[in-house]
Amino acid sequence: MVIFHGLKEDPVIASLKYLLQKAASADSDFTEVYREYHHLCALAIQVRWPNYLWERIIRDENELTQQVIHYGVEHVSPELRKLAGRDLLCWREIAQLTASDIKSAILARLENLEADYHGLWQEAPLAPQSWPTWPNDEDMKAGVQGGAKVTTNSEENYAERYLQTAQRRLQDSLRGGSAEAMVEALLTYYRDMGTGLFNQSMAIKWRGETGRLEGVKADPMRKSQLINQEREQGIVLENTEFFLDGYPANNVILYGNRGTGKSSLVKALLQEYCERGLRLVELSKTDLQDYPKIIRLLGKQPLKFIVFIDDLSFEDTESDYKNLKTLLEGGLEGKPENVLIYATSNRRHLVRETFGERQGDEVHRRDNMEEKLSLSDRFGITVTFPTPDQAGYLKIVTELAAQEGLLIPQEDLRQQALRWVMNHNARSGRTARQFVDFLRAKQGAMLKQ
């Protein structure tokens, strides 16, 4: 292998390589062949070989992906395409190697053993004919087409289903066709879905403790589930579409009381725009110092990223807000054009301010106040999410109940919703969702009886 040589270090592929070497060697102990075959069989069933091989090829990072990142798909050299095609043909031949093929080769090897030693391997469970097998490529494809596919989330999660569909389509292209067609399909996938981790996960989280980006399950929230925030959605969606269309777009701060749907709206953007190359990257406030590292990684990809900072606020004793100001605007290292920041906060002014500061004895206290207040100004757009009044709350409950197909008289629904607010949280979209979830569970339990 030349381009995809790194795959040989994968533990499953390394086990296959070791087994083939042992089976082909005249000097190897047949007990080792027996042991390694069963070890490989256990791994193959666990990872769903050979689908696993295609998945590893898709997410592998190598010289081909580096060319795509730095120069774009259209500028990948013909020589590199030819080398990649050669490797892909080799990997396809390996993927088509079945357990029966390997056992046939082992049986041929067994015939060359000494007579006494040969006799030990003639009957089950030692005889190769009785060794277990793993599904082959055709079995895997039939399982997917027959509805036995494994999904990472419910069918309601459109972003996850979109990713799975794109991956299956690419795998089908890699299973057949010429070397040139295989390379072209792979490069097209890199262009549309990114490389490495970015073509495996729609939602990504920065893990500050390890200093790495990690794929996470995308939230299935859809904007249609967020009721009574038409004005707020309009502002955020318009700015996001400007961003995706390549026009100037602003960083956004979404401000409002808890439960008003700020975070849910940001998460819903992924479901809405994943087909247009949008990805969501969650960054904790405690890891803001890592932001420059993150944008260097994101800036190389042919995708659009919203860096999502949830519940952003600072105590007056914290100084991290100064770093955020620099990151948002004014730092020496410019923000890539394919990255925006969307943050949510329960505070209109992100840094806590006290009356003592306003009446303090600092000579330049006005400058200190302005410095704290200016953080919010670094976000080009501020979207305010008001707490719904009673009519707004009941509207949310009614529409959510209709979406869930709950059969309950409107007046009864209204009275129960008002009692729920009195006994639980304040009026908000979150409270309405909790109430409707309670009704779903109650109705489901009654149907079982």
Secondary structure, DSSP 8 states (H G I E B T S, - for coil): --SSGGGGGSHHHHHHHHHHHHHH-TTS-HHHHHHHHHHHHHHHHHHTTTHHHHHHHHH--SHHHHHHHHH-GGG--HHHHHHHHHHHHHHHHHHT--HHHHHHHHHHHHTTS-HHHHHTTSSTTTSGGGS-----HHHHHHHHHTT----SS-TT-HHHHHHHHHHHHHHHHHHSS-HHHHHHHHHHHHHHH-SGGGGT-SEEEEETTTTEEEEE------GGGS-S-HHHHHHHHHHHHHHHTTS----EEEEESTTSSHHHHHHHHHHHHGGGTEEEEE--GGGGGGHHHHHHHHTTSSSEEEEEE-S--B-TT--HHHHHHHHHTT-SS---TTEEEEEEES-SSSB---HHHHT---TTHHHHHHHHHHHHHTSSEEEEE----HHHHHHHHHHHHHHTT----HHHHHHHHHHHHHHSS-SSHHHHHHHHHHHHHHHHHHHH-
